[in-house]
Amino acid sequence: MLPARDFSALPDSLLLQILSYLPPRDRLGGARVCRRWHRLVRDKSLWRHLDLTPYKMTSKALWHLLRNHLRGSLQTLKARGTLRSVRKQEVFSPALMQALGKQCPSLHHLCLTETDLRSLSYDCIPPSLKTLELSCCEIPSMWFQVATAPQTSQAFPRIQNLKIRKVPAFSNQHLLNISVQGTLKTLVLSETYRVTDTGIQTAASHMEDLEYLALHQCTIGDLAVHFISRHMKRLRSLDLRGSASLTDAGLSCLTGLPTIENLSLESCGRLSPEAIVAVCQALPQLKHLNVSRIAFANQMINEIQASLPHGVVTSTASPTDVSVEY
């Protein structure tokens, strides 16, 4: 072990590497060790990717970080709001969000959990964002809507990767608002019960460049899968886990997606093994199929695997079973 007195002999590059492994709170505490450490803690390389989700943040604390450490360096920010706290103090105010956009032009990934965003208009969101993740958040009804008037000079984010989990307000209209921008490559919707077959039908034609789509426990069925197959010809991964309304008729539509490499049908209990075999035989690029939590006998699983000779079939009979790859 290196004696404490010898830390002063270490080069800045090695100390910066050590500091990079510290949680943000400990890293800030290191700034009080000495003048040298105070200087190193302010190095921009330490503040490119910041995960604040373990902490109960306040708007005041975020402003302090922005002014002293994040300006010009921040690329990824993960934070937790106070939506489930007794004292629901506003964390991300419009002024703070706009300041992030202006002072952190390289911010491309924002992940927010338990955050109340209803006081924010969409034009407050940093325009540099490419990836937006919202989990257990509240959002305004008009979010993701972008002005199309030629005279507007407002810059909006061009979201390529959108992940929405347990955001009860997210609706068909939100999906249409973001899809018409034509920038999405990845879309993950989990437990967004207001997104229906109608919403997928309306938005699908605007998502022709989508490569990854996950619809977890959403209220969609055969009609949604029909329009997915009709318009999203570049899909490489499709996750339909928990689609309890999906039947063999809807599954057969997937034969129109020849580029699919990964397909999850976990907990889609109304599907027959025969329909799954037919889809596997029609998808030449399919490498991985997940049929976990569907009550198929081992013989049926073997038949499905036989229809996918160059791929892997994952199957578990129940949530307590271990995933088996055949």
N, C-alpha and C positions, 0 to 999 in steps of 0.2 A: 504494500500500500504506500502511496506517495505521501510523505509527511506534509502537514498543512502548510508549513513554511515554504515548501518547494512549489506550491501552486503558482507563485509569482514567476517561476521559471518557464511555465508552459506558454507556448505561443498563443496569440489571439485566436487563431483558427481552431486550435484544439479546445480552448475554453468555450468558444462559440458552439462547438459541437456538443460539449457537455451541457451547456445551458439549454440547448435545443431539446434535450430530453426531459427537462423539468416542466411540470405543469405551470400554467401562466402565473398563478399566485406565488409559487416558489421562485419563479424566474424574476418576478418583480421584487421579491424579498432579497434576491441576490444583489440587486442594485444598491443595497445599503451596506454591502460588505466593504467596499472601498471605491475610490474614484475610477479605477480601471474597470471594475465590474459594472459600475454605473454606466460607463461609456459603452461597454460591450452589450449590456441589456438593451440599449437603445438601437442596436444594430438592426437594420431592416430585415436581414435574413432570418431573424428569430420570429418575425411577426407576419410571415406570409400566409401561414395556415394556423388559424386560431380556433380552438374548441373550448367554448365557455359553457357548454351544457351542464357540467357538474356543479356550476355555481348559481346562486341566486343573484342575478345581476340587477342593477338599477340603471336608470338612464344616466345618472351622474357618473357612475363608474365607466360606462361605455364612452361617454364624452371624454373622460380622462384618458382612456386608452387611445381613442382616436387622435387626440391632440398631441400625445406624447410618444406613441409607439406605432400606430397603424397607418398613419398618413403616408401615402405613396408606396406602401409595401404590401398591404393586405390583399390576398388572393382568394382565401377561403375563410368564411366565418360561420361558426355554428354556435347558436345561443338558445337559451331557454327563457321564456317569458314568465309571467306571473298569473296566467289564466286560471290555474288551479290553486293559487295561494289565497289565504284569507284576506290579505291586503293586496288588492289588484291594482298596483301602481303601474302606470304606463311606462314601458321600457323603450319601445321603438316609437318615438314621436315622429311626426312628419319632418321636423327640422333635423333630427338625428339621421334619419334615413337619407334625406337629401344631402347631408354633409358627407355621409359615407360614399354616395355617388360622386360627389365633386372631389373629395380628397383621396379617394381610393379608386383611381381609374382602372386598376388591374383586378378589382374584385369581380370574380366570375362565378363563384359558388357561394350561395347563401342557404343555410339550413336552419330553420326556425321550429322550435317545439313549444307547445303550450303558450302561444303568443296571440294576443288580441290585436289584430290588424285592422279592425273596423274603422279606426279613425284615419287610416292612410288611404289616399287615392293611389291608383296604380302608377301615376306619373311621378310618385315619390320614390319608387323602386329604382335602385342604381341601374343606369342603362347599360353598364358593362356586363351584367349578369348573363351567364349562359346556362347555369344550372340552378334551379330553385326547388328546395325541398320544404314542405310544410307538413308538420305532424301535430295533430290535436290542436289546431289553430282555429281562430275565427277570422273570416274574411268578409269584405263588403260584397254586396250583391253585384256590383258593376266591375269587379276586378277583372284584370286581363284584357279589358277593352282598350284598344288603341285607336286614337284619332287618325282618320284617313284623309282629312282635309289637306290639300296641298299647301295651304298657307301656314299650317302649324309648324313650329320649330322645335316642339318638345321631343326629346329623345326618349324612346322607350326601350326596355330590354328586349333582346331577341333570344328568347328562351329556347334552348335546344333540348334540354333535359328537365322534365317536370315530374316531380314525385309528390303525390298527395296522399296522406294517410290520416284517416279519422278526422277529416275536416267536414263537419256536418253540413255546412252551407254550400260546399262545392256542388254545382248543379250542371245540367245540360247546357245552360247559357254560358257558364264559365268555360266549359269544354269547347264550345263553339268559338268564344272570344279568343282563346289561345290558339286554337287550330287554324283559324283563318289567316293567322300571321305567316303560316307556311314554313316555320323554322324548326318544328319539333323533330327530333331524332329518337328520343326516348320518352315514353309516357308510362307512368306507374300510378294507378288509381287503386287505393286499398280502402275498403269499407266506405266508399262514397255512394251512399244509398240513393242519392238524388240523380245519379247518372243512370239512364235507362237505355233501352234499345233505341228509342227515338233520338236520344242525344248522340249515340254512336252513329246512327244513320245520317244525321245532319252534319256531323263533323268529319266523317270518314273521308269524304272527297277532298278535304283540305289537308289530309295527313298522308299523302302519297309517298313522302320521303321517310316515313317512320320506319325505324329498324328494330326497335324493341318496344313491345306493348305488354303491359301487365294489368289485368283487371281482376283484383282479388276481392272476392265476396261482394261483388257489385250486382245490382239487380238487372242483369242482362241475360239474354237467351239466344235462341237461334237466329233471330232477325239481326242482332248486332253482329254475330259471327258472319252472316251473309255479307254485310256491308264491309266488314273488315277484309274479307277475302276478295271482295269486288274492287276495292280501292287501294289497299295497302300491299302492293305487290313486292315491296322491297323489305318486308318484314323478315328478320332472321331469328327473332325470338318472340314467342307468344305464350303468355302465362294466363291461363283462365281458371286458376284454382278457386274452388268454392262457387263455381257457376252452377248452382243447383238446378236451374231451369234449362240448361243445355241438354239437347237430345241428339240422337243419331242424325237427325235431319240437318241440324246445324253443324255438327261435326263434319259431315260430308262436304260442306262448303270449303273446308280447309284444303281440299285438293287443288284449289285455285291459287295456292301460295307455295310455289315450287322452291322458293329460297329459304324456307323455314329450316333452321338447324336445331332449335330447342323448342320443345312443346310441353307445357305442363297442363295436365288435366286432373290434377289432384282434387279429390273430393267432389268430382263431377259424377254423382252417383247414378245418373239416369242413362249413362252410356253403356252400350253393349260391347263385348270384346270383338265381335265381328266387325262393327263399325270402326273401331280403333285399328284393327288389322288392315282394313281397306284404306284408311288414311295413311298408315305407315307405308304401305306399298306404293302409294301415289306421291310420296314426298321423297325424292331421291337424295336431298341434302340433309335429311333429318338424322341428327347424331345422338340426341338425348330426348327421351320421352319419360315423363313423370306421371304415373297412374297410381300414386299413393292414395291410401284411404278410399279406395274403391273396392267393394267386396267381390273380388275375383279369386277363383280357385287357382292354385299353382299351375294347373294344366292350362288355364286360360292365359296366365302370364307367360308361360312358355311359348304359347302360340303367338302372342304379341311379339315376344322377343325374336321368334323365328322370322317374323315379317320385317324385322329390322336387323339384318345380319351384320351390318357395319356400325350399329349404334348401341346405345345403352338404355335399358329400361329400368326405371327405379320404381319400386313398389313397396308399400307398407300397408298392412291390413288395418292398423289402428294407430292413433297418436302415440301409444306406448311402445309400439314395435320399432325395431331398428331398420333403417332403410337398407334394402338389399339390391345390389346391382347384378343383373344376370348377364 
